[in-house]
Amino acid sequence: MVAALLSIMAGIFAVTQAGMNKLIGDSWGFSSSLLLNGVVYFACNALLFAAAYSYPKWFSSEYTIQGSLGQFRLWWIAPGICGFLLVLGLAYSVLKIGAAHTFIITVTAQIVFGVVWDLAIEHRPIAMTRFAGAGLALVGALLASR
C-alpha cells in the first residue's frame, strides 16, 4: 500500500517538477533551472544522509549507512546520470510538447521498459496479461498523442 502511494506521489511530483523547471527556465534559462534543481536535490540528499548517519534508529535499515568505500563500483554512478537525463528530458519535453503529451509517452516507455527490466535484470516471469497491458498502453499512447 505504501509503495503504491509513493508511486502515485512520484507521478505527481514528476509532472510538477518538469512543469516548474519549464516555468523557472522561462525566467532564468533552461540550464539555470536545471542547476537550481540539482543543488536543491543535493541539499535534500545531504540532509537525509546526515540524519540517517547521525540517528540510524530513526530510519529503516534501507536508509542506514552500510558497507564501505571499497565496495564502490563505477557503474553505481549510472543512476545519477539517469536522474539527470530524466530531469533534463522531461523539462525539455514539457517545454516543446506540453505536460500531457510528455507524460503519456513517458509512462508508456516506463511500462514497456519495466517489463523488459523485470525479464532481463530481475529474471521475474511476466504473465501474458502484463504483456497485453503494455501493448494497450502503447496503443493508448498513440491514440492520446494524436
N, C-alpha and C positions, 0 to 999 in steps of 0.2 A: 504494500500500500504506500509506504513512504517513498519507495523508488519510483512508483508511478506518479506520485505527486511531484517529486523532484523533476521528473521528465517533462511534465506539463509546465512547471515553472521554467525549466530550461528553454522550452519552446517560446514562452512569453518573453523571457529575457533576451533570447537571440533576436527576435523581431525588434524589441525595444532598443537593444544595443546598436543594431545595424541602422535603425532609423535615426537614433540620436547621433551616431557618428556621422551620418549624412548631414544632419542639421548643423552640427558643430563644424563639419567640413565646409559647409556653405559660407560660414563666417571666417574660419581660421585657415582653411585649406585642408585638403584631404590628408596629407602627411602629418600635419599638426594634430588633427583629430585622432589619428591612429596612435601617435606618440603619447598623447594625453591618456588615451585608453590603456596603453601599455604600462605607463607609470602608475596609474591607479590600480591596475591588475597586480603589478609587482608589489605595491604597498600592501594591498589586501592579503596577498600570499605571504609576505614577510611577517605581518601581524599574526596570521594563522600559525605559521611555523614557530614564531616566538612563543605564542600561547601554548601550543602543543608541546614544545620543548620544556617550557617552564612549569606547566601544570598538566602533566600527562594523565593524571587521574580524571581530569575533566573531559577527556576525549576517548572515543572508542579506539580499539587497537589499530584500526586502519589509519588513524591520524597521528599516532605517536611516532617518534623518530626511531627508525630501525636500521640495522646494517651499518656499513662503514663505507668510506670513500673508495676503498679498494674494490668494492663490488660494482662501481660505476662502469657502465658500458656506453660507448659513443652513441649507439642508436637511441639512447634514452633522451637525446635532445629532439628527436623526431616529433614527439607530441607537442613540444613548444613551437616548433616550426609549423606544424599542422594548425595549432591555435592561432598563430599569427596570420597564416594564409586564410583561415576561416574568417577572422575578423576583417581582413583586407578584402576578401572576395565578397562577403556579404554586404559590407558597406558600399563597395563599388557597384555591385549588382542592384542594390536598392536605389542608388543614385541614377543608374541607367534605365532600369526596367520597373522599378517600384517594388514595394514590400511584398504584396500578394504574389506576384509572378515569381519573385526571387525565392520565396519560401515554398511555393508549390514545387519548384524544381529542386530545391534543397532537400525537402522532406522525402521526395521521391528518390533522390540519389541516396539518401541515408537508408531508406528501406531496402533498396536493391543492394547497396554495399554491405548493409548489416547482414543480409542473407549470405553474401559471399564471405564475409568475415567469419560468421558462425561456422560455415562449412570448412573454409581453408585454414583458419587460425585456431579456432576453438574446437574444431572437429565435432561439432554438435550436429546431430541429424536434423534435417529440415523436412517437415511434413509438406505434402503436396498443397495443403491449404495455404501454407505460408508462401510458396511459390506463386500460387494463384493470387494471393493478396498483393504480392509485389507486382505482378502483372497488371492487376486492376489499378494499382497506384500509378503505374506508368501510363495507362490509358487515361486515368483521371487527370493526370498532369498535362497530357497532350490536349485533352478537351478543355481544361481550365485555362490553358495558356493561349487559346485562340481568341 
